[in-house]
Amino acid sequence: MAASPVAVVCIGMAGSGKTTFMQRINNYLHVNNKKPYVLNLDPAVLNVPFQANIDIRDSINYKEVMKQYNLGPNGGILTSLNLFATKIDQIIGLLEKRANPPPESSIVPPKHFLVDTPGQIEAFVWSASGSILLESLASSFPTVIAYIIDTPRTSSTSTFMSNMLYACSILYKTKLPMILVFNKTDVQDAEFAREWMTDFEKFQEALHEEENKGVFGGEGFGGSGYMGSLLNSMSLMLEEFYSHLNMVAVSSMTGEGIDDFFDAVEEKRKEFERDYKPELEKRRRERENEAASKREQDLTRVMRDMSMDAATNAPGKQSAKGDSESDEDDDDDVDPDDFPDAERDDDDEEGLKRRYKNALREQGIQVDDDDPTLKAMLAQTRRAG
Ligand SMILES: Nc1nc2c(ncn2[C@@H]2O[C@H](COP(=O)(O)OP(=O)(O)OP(=O)(O)O)[C@@H](O)[C@H]2O)c(=O)[nH]1
């Protein structure tokens, strides 16, 4: 069986070259006869320089969302993503159809889904809708994050460290395999980054050099003493993080390094299948168990309430309201039309089951006839009766 397509989700700060990178990898796959399927999740982008098969802008008008909900640009992006996330089942359905075309058709399934995201990283990575979109994608396909970095703007130790901490937070938030893509290498070689990530002493050397040049300002808080030691310890702390990443140097302008990028995607795809998928499935099972246990509690609570109601209203049993209230009052409270089956089915298990199910439906809980909790409660009612 052919391998499932891998979803490559491109995340990067505004100006990092994310869109140019998307254009480049899209072009590369077309040239190599591996036509990808492309998704644009940036509602605010004006022009997308590549053909997106699914575009958030086709179904959501970002400007209208801002106007309608009286929002600023970031709120507009967030709300557009929220609205889009409500359609995620349809989107995943479409992707699955693409990935598994009918055997008789001549459609060649894509090997890659390329996903572009808003430059406002936090609106995507830290929002509920971003989590829903990523989790849904990762539940259906191997998913890899490509974090795009503007190399020329990351060449000082402090900007490098800021970017790495950001990447680290994305890794821990998304819990997906990540490739660091050092972009714009036609302007600035990314060898320094590779060295800093693999050799702590090289980073220290650069740090001392910058300290000597007075890059961090004077001594004291915010000065070289504090900044230098902070960067030093952070660099040590991030060693473990670096070991989980693939780093590639590319130029989206010239196309250099794009081969390496796709080698890294393949490596991360295998890692996803090996390490991340079991973990994802474990998390999904835990969530399902939690939901089932909550449902069980709700069900039991409703059943208990109903048993109490039944006990209270049973003929011959004393009203909980006390002797002072007459049967006539009770008659006023009960409209026989509310219980069309009551007379016919009161002693009948089927009727009881139906009443339980109706009451549960009103609570938003759907149960089948052979639902174990329903069966248990009916058995309990029989014993009690
Ligand atoms: N020299 C060089 N410039 C690049 C490269 N990649 C992107 N750029 C330039 O960087 C600028 C930003 O690129 P975009 O692709 O628009 O960046 P973005 O991250 O999508 O930005 P937003 O659309 O604001 O999110 C543009 O001027 C690009 O031409 C590269 O590899 N080399």
The ligand as a Gaussian input file, in Angstrom:
#p B3LYP/6-31G(d) Opt

LIG

0 1
 N       17.043000      37.228000      -0.350000
 C       15.990000      36.491000      -0.040000
 N       14.818000      37.085000       0.233000
 C       13.768000      36.303000       0.540000
 C       13.848000      34.898000       0.613000
 N       12.639000      34.420000       0.965000
 C       11.814000      35.470000       1.102000
 N       12.480000      36.622000       0.839000
 C       11.970000      37.991000       0.903000
 O       11.516000      38.258000       2.230000
 C       10.373000      39.092000       2.211000
 C        9.237000      38.424000       2.967000
 O        8.863000      37.258000       2.279000
 P        7.395000      36.617000       2.374000
 O        7.451000      35.332000       1.651000
 O        6.380000      37.615000       1.973000
 O        7.339000      36.415000       3.941000
 P        6.160000      35.904000       4.863000
 O        6.822000      35.242000       6.001000
 O        5.180000      35.120000       4.083000
 O        5.537000      37.235000       5.334000
 P        4.016000      37.535000       5.689000
 O        3.274000      37.397000       4.378000
 O        4.069000      38.931000       6.201000
 O        3.601000      36.509000       6.690000
 C       10.041000      39.323000       0.726000
 O       10.594000      40.534000       0.346000
 C       10.744000      38.171000       0.028000
 O       11.135000      38.498000      -1.280000
 C       15.130000      34.291000       0.321000
 O       15.316000      33.086000       0.376000
 N       16.143000      35.142000       0.015000

